[in-house]
Amino acid sequence: MRILYILLALLCLAQQAFAGVKLEAVYPYNLDKSAAHVVHGGSTMPLFINITGFDVPHEQPAHLRVILPEGFKALANDKWRLGSADGRQTAEADWVLPADFGQSFDLLYIQPQADLARGQKQLLVEVSGDGWHERKELSFGYEPAAAAAVAATQPGKKIDRSKFNWYIQSVTLPVDNLGNKDDRAAEGVVFIRDTTL
């Protein structure tokens, strides 16, 4: 019987030891996983932040802080508070992580200034809560818009301007709440809502 109590105590301790929070951050975020991590001048790219809590005993607040590279600015919205530290812009937000298992995620749109020099940039994402702190530093390349214009003037090279500054805000799939496909929809069809009505 003592062995059973010891095993139960070890199991409880192991469960508490494996409880925690995982931070995932991606910039520039896009759905094409093979794309290079490069931000082009004049573009607005999202920073994806996802916090996964597992075996969290109760709901708990989490404070997020993003420190942008010099010359980059976050676009204002009602979820993020903008500020500055050491000449770099910051964005902060407060989230509530659900009890047990859950995910909280959001996109923060970031835009570079026009006069930045080409090179590698670093962005810092920090999240802290009740007795824990996670930090992730992201590196990415920056390519000025002028470089794209110069490449377009080179013989044999043509820049497709339609590939710049486009991003998808929402997608409507022809499925019900269980993921079953509508039999009336043809294969490979994407529905786009008419916004003029």
Secondary structure, 3 states (H helix, E strand, C coil): CHHHHHHHHHHHHHHHHHCEEEEEEECCCCCCCCCCCEEECCCCEEEEEEEEEEEECCCEEEEEEEECCCCEEECCECCEEEEEECCEEEEEEEEEECCEEEEEEEEEEEEECCCCCCEEEEEEEEEEECCEEEEEEEEEEEECHHHHHHHHHCCCCCCCHHHCCCCCCCCCCCECCCCCECCCCCCCCCCCCCCCC
